[in-house]
Amino acid sequence: MEIDFHWLEEKVFIRSLTGREREALQAAISIERFAKGDVVIMQQETGGRLYLLKSGRVDVVLESNGECLKLADLGEGAQLGDMSFIDDADASASILAKEDCIAYRLTRDALAQLFVSQPIMAKDILFSVMKNMSCNLRHMNGANAVALQYIQGRRV
């Protein structure tokens, strides 16, 4: 399977890539397939990998006190492992393939090399990750506010 550069341009870069950028990206990312039920990322696993979900659906699951809590159901275009990709900490949750998936994988080391050879493209990737994390944080802030109001007896 080949990299779908048009998909990446639309979902990550929001612009067309040059021929040199495509060559550099071809060397930097790998294509991974996950079957339904496969673990994409395991909670507490060392980070350093970003997955861009090209197709399929995944569940984000948090294990706490012996119980599993489903945090999200994500589909095409989702960025997986972004927090541990940024801070190189252990994964805070598991990502499980809900159906067969195809993802593009980028390591921290590969991004560091892109900053040397293609700094504009590397910056675009980093901004895409930051934008995604910002959207997630805004959503969590809203959900937290609703939960606090509910706990305090104010129905929203």
Residue pairs with C-beta under 8 A, 6 or more apart in sequence:
1 31
1 102
3 25
3 26
3 29
3 31
3 104
4 54
5 17
5 22
5 25
7 54
8 17
8 25
8 52
8 104
9 15
9 16
9 17
11 52
11 77
12 52
12 124
12 125
12 128
13 121
13 124
13 125
13 128
14 124
15 124
17 25
17 121
20 118
21 118
21 120
21 121
24 114
24 117
24 118
24 121
25 114
25 118
25 121
28 106
28 110
28 111
28 113
28 114
29 104
29 105
29 106
29 110
30 104
30 105
31 54
31 102
31 103
31 104
31 105
32 51
32 102
32 103
32 104
32 105
33 100
33 101
33 102
34 40
34 56
34 97
34 100
34 101
34 102
34 103
35 97
35 100
36 97
36 98
36 99
36 100
37 96
37 97
38 96
38 97
38 101
39 94
39 95
39 96
39 97
40 51
40 58
40 80
40 81
40 95
40 96
40 97
40 101
40 103
41 49
41 51
41 80
41 81
41 84
41 91
41 93
41 94
41 95
42 91
42 94
43 61
43 62
43 63
43 90
43 91
43 92
43 93
43 94
44 90
44 91
45 90
45 91
46 84
46 88
46 90
46 91
47 81
47 83
47 84
47 85
47 87
47 88
47 89
47 90
47 91
48 84
48 85
48 88
48 107
48 108
48 109
49 81
49 84
49 85
49 105
49 106
49 107
49 108
50 79
50 80
50 81
50 82
50 85
50 105
50 106
50 107
50 111
50 129
51 79
51 80
51 81
51 95
51 103
51 104
51 105
52 77
52 78
52 79
52 80
52 103
52 104
52 106
53 74
53 75
53 76
53 77
53 78
53 79
53 80
53 101
53 102
53 103
54 76
54 101
54 102
54 103
54 104
55 76
55 100
55 101
55 102
56 75
56 76
56 97
56 98
56 99
56 100
56 101
56 102
56 103
57 73
57 74
57 75
57 97
57 98
57 99
57 101
58 73
58 74
58 75
58 78
58 80
58 95
58 96
58 97
58 98
58 101
59 70
59 72
59 73
59 74
59 95
59 96
59 98
60 70
60 71
60 72
60 73
60 74
60 93
60 94
60 95
61 68
61 69
61 70
61 71
61 93
61 94
61 95
61 96
62 68
62 69
62 71
62 92
62 93
62 94
63 69
63 94
71 93
73 98
74 80
79 128
79 129
79 132
80 95
80 103
81 91
81 95
82 129
82 132
82 133
83 89
83 91
83 92
83 133
84 90
84 91
84 92
85 106
85 108
85 129
86 129
86 133
88 108
106 125
111 122
111 125
111 126
114 121
114 122
114 125
115 122
115 123
146 156
149 155
149 156
150 156
